[in-house]
Amino acid sequence: QAFHWIKVPCPGPAMSSLLQEAVAKAEEAEETVLADVEHADVLETLEAAEADLEKAETSAVANLEKLEASAVADAEKVGAAAVADVEKIDAAAVAEAEKIGTVVADDLKGMEELLPAEHLTALRLAPSIAVLLKESPFGPSFPPEAEVQEFAAEFFGQPRKLYILTLKTKGQNVSPAEQVMRLWPLVEAATHEFRADGPWMWTLRPKEVSDALLTVEVLGLKTKEPPWKQILYWLRIMKSADSSFFLQAVQSQYGRDVAYCLAWASFWVQELWPLAAIMFTMAVSGASPVGEEGYLLVGARRICWEIGKVLALLWGVALAFRSQYVLDILPLPPPSGHPQHDLYRKVEDIPNRAYLESQPQGIKYAKLVCLACPAVLLYFAFVGLVIMLQIQLAFFLKFDWGDCVNLDCVDPGVKHGFAGTLAGIACDITLAIIFALFHAILGPLSAWIADLQNHRTLASRQFGADMLTIILDCISKLGICTVYAFIFVPAWKEQTCAAEGPDLSCPCEDDWQTALFGDSAMSCLHARLPVDYRRVMFNDFLEGCFVVAPFIDILIGTILPRILVLGLEAAHSYGSLACCPFRGLLRLLALIFAADGATVGGLKYVLSGFPFQRSAGEDEEKKETFSDRALQKNCLRRFEPGIEMLIMKLNVVWILFLCYLKPVGMIVMLVASWLDLHMKTIRMTYGSRCPDQPRGYELMHEETYAFLRGAVCASIGWSVGMSLITYNDDLPQWNAEWLAFLLLAW
């Protein structure tokens, strides 16, 4: 280009080669310069980018620090507010729990200032589970959570191994009842294949626990209430905090079902006071359907009696509705999700080992129809026979032996003095023993029928057995009253002979009763005794039901078992030559009233004595633990909350149906119920074996409420029958159609 620009002719070949070399070097130099320029531009760009990046990082760090500081401040504010809310909720929950008398975290919290330190310590002692197994070279594998003590034993000469297990709590705040619920299924699963004939598993509690519970129940707590108010609390006229703390301690040791049973007993006595006031007013005012000689009353006294009946029925309705408030006496239950709540749920859902999953429903109903129904009919036939024999025994003592037809009396003591009075009392005692016999038969019968019903869980099986026992026992005990009130006493037809007084010349009906019992047969006496005289006899019979029977129950259930146990211990302590004639009798009575027949071997216990023997080689301390803590306690019958509730329900029926016929007897029944309330603690702690596994009270409460509603409805019909049938002189004048309609409606 330069040559062209200066217009110089094109050079020669030599010059051309030089120019080409120069051009090539120029191009190389140009490329080098361009590369240097590009490199410089890149460096400037990189330096600018680095500067911008540093500025961005600095800005981002600053912003992040600001955000972190703001987040920390906000979190501290939210955390402080949440902690404050939680503290408020906890404080409210604790305050509410303390009002009821318990804190879920500690069943005995709140009792530190009210109980002596030694009793509070005793109530926190850990229970144990005793297991008696057959000897085996490979013993059971117990769970690691349990501390195990091992003893050698014999059961009627057969070698056994006794294990006493206690749960390792490791400082955890676990109630004794919860310890049993945790340990029981583990021990049951570990020892089931090593089970031998005879006793297997039972629960043990230290004697200090029994002493502490009895002290709290009888002496109360160290309260600052005035003496007059403490007396009202003690008599159960008013509800006190003492009962809540006592139930709190019972629930901690024995479980919610036992606490519910004792709470219902306390509620029952408290509810009896208003009815006792009504009956006392009736007794003072002379309200009665009949006079002293059995004739029907008219006017104010009969009207007052009818009003008293209505008030008694209204009291029964109120009792049925107020029974829901029994739960208010109990300690606060653990909330859903609490470990103790889940344990009770697991206990209620324990499967029934006898459940047959593959059994069709038709087979079950066929068993109930072909087996259960005939068994119930046979039971009622037996009950009717025994009731008839007892009534005939009472008639024989009064009319044959006591000659009360000629002497115009209702007590054989008029002729035979003290011996006759004693015979009449013995007849009443026989009636109470007969009722106990009915109950002893009903337990196995109801359990067998419940097995035929094929329940899936043990809780539903127990519920079915309890309901059946209640129904059959109520019918049994009311059977004798039904015979008196609606068969023997009423004047179903016009009485022409013996209308003015007893007359032995009146002809007896030629029936099977007269053929068996002669002149003292019920049908014969119905013809020879006027209706007024029969009403006096019914009134005399009710005295035994209200005055004698309640105390006989206390005697048989609490006092007699304790006396028999002490008598057996004394008989074995002295020489065999002096006491041997009495040991068999004491053992037989103990087997009937105190001992668990399945544990002691039934009649074998009467012949051989104490079934457990101490093995040779045990030191004295182990012997004492072996004998007193485990095996002797196992010989006693187990304390059953369901049985205790059954007895109270029968008392409810007795009072709803008959209290207005014997108003003074209602006062005696109140005293007996109050004594039985305090005897339950003695029976539970000293006279019985501990309940095996704590359970909930939900099914028991549902069963009680259903029973009360049924009892109130049935008592209304009974009350109507008393007015229209038993105490109605116009009954013979009613036409057959109206009478048939009345009986059908009733």
Sequence and secondary structure as in RCSB ss.txt:
>XXXX:A:sequence
QAFHWIKVPCPGPAMSSLLQEAVAKAEEAEETVLADVEHADVLETLEAAEADLEKAETSAVANLEKLEASAVADA
EKVGAAAVADVEKIDAAAVAEAEKIGTVVADDLKGMEELLPAEHLTALRLAPSIAVLLKESPFGPSFPPEAEVQE
FAAEFFGQPRKLYILTLKTKGQNVSPAEQVMRLWPLVEAATHEFRADGPWMWTLRPKEVSDALLTVEVLGLKTKE
PPWKQILYWLRIMKSADSSFFLQAVQSQYGRDVAYCLAWASFWVQELWPLAAIMFTMAVSGASPVGEEGYLLVGA
RRICWEIGKVLALLWGVALAFRSQYVLDILPLPPPSGHPQHDLYRKVEDIPNRAYLESQPQGIKYAKLVCLACPA
VLLYFAFVGLVIMLQIQLAFFLKFDWGDCVNLDCVDPGVKHGFAGTLAGIACDITLAIIFALFHAILGPLSAWIA
DLQNHRTLASRQFGADMLTIILDCISKLGICTVYAFIFVPAWKEQTCAAEGPDLSCPCEDDWQTALFGDSAMSCL
HARLPVDYRRVMFNDFLEGCFVVAPFIDILIGTILPRILVLGLEAAHSYGSLACCPFRGLLRLLALIFAADGATV
GGLKYVLSGFPFQRSAGEDEEKKETFSDRALQKNCLRRFEPGIEMLIMKLNVVWILFLCYLKPVGMIVMLVASWL
DLHMKTIRMTYGSRCPDQPRGYELMHEETYAFLRGAVCASIGWSVGMSLITYNDDLPQWNAEWLAFLLLAW
>XXXX:A:secstr
 HHHHHT     HHHHHHHHHHHHHHHHHHHHHHHHHHHHHHHHHHHHHHHHHHHHHHHHHHHHHHHHHHHHHHH
HHHHHHHHHHHHHHHHHHHHHHHHHT BTTBTTTT TTTS HHHHHHHT   EEEEEEE  SS     TTEEEEE
EEEEETTEEEEEEEEEE  TT    HHHHHHHHHHHHHHHHGGGB SS  EEEE  HHHHHHHHHHHHH      
 HHHHHHHHTTSS  HHHHHHHHHHHHHH HHHHHHHHHHHHHHHHHHHHHHHHHHHHHHT  SB TTS B  SH
HHHHHHHHHHHHHHHHHHHHHHGGGHHHHS     TT HHHHHHHHHHT B TT  TT  HHHHHHHIIIIIHHH
HHHHHHHHHHHHHHHHHHHHIIIIIIS HHHHT S THHHHTHHHHHHHHHHHHHHHHHHHHHHHHHHHHHHHHH
HHTT SBHHHHHHHHHHHHHHHHHHHHHHHHHHIIIIISS  S   TTSSS  TTS    SHHHHHHGGGSHHHH
HHHS HHHHHHHHHHHHHIIIIIHHHHHHIIIIIHHHHHHHHHHHHHHS HHHHHHHHHHHHHHHHHHTB HHHH
TTHHHHHH  SEEE TT  HHHHHIIIIIIIHHHTB B  HHHHHHHHHHHHHHHHHHGGG HHHHHHHHHHHHH
HHHHHHHHHHTSSB  SS   SHHHHHHHHHHHHHHHHHHHHHHHHIIIIIT TTGGGS HHHHHHHHHH 
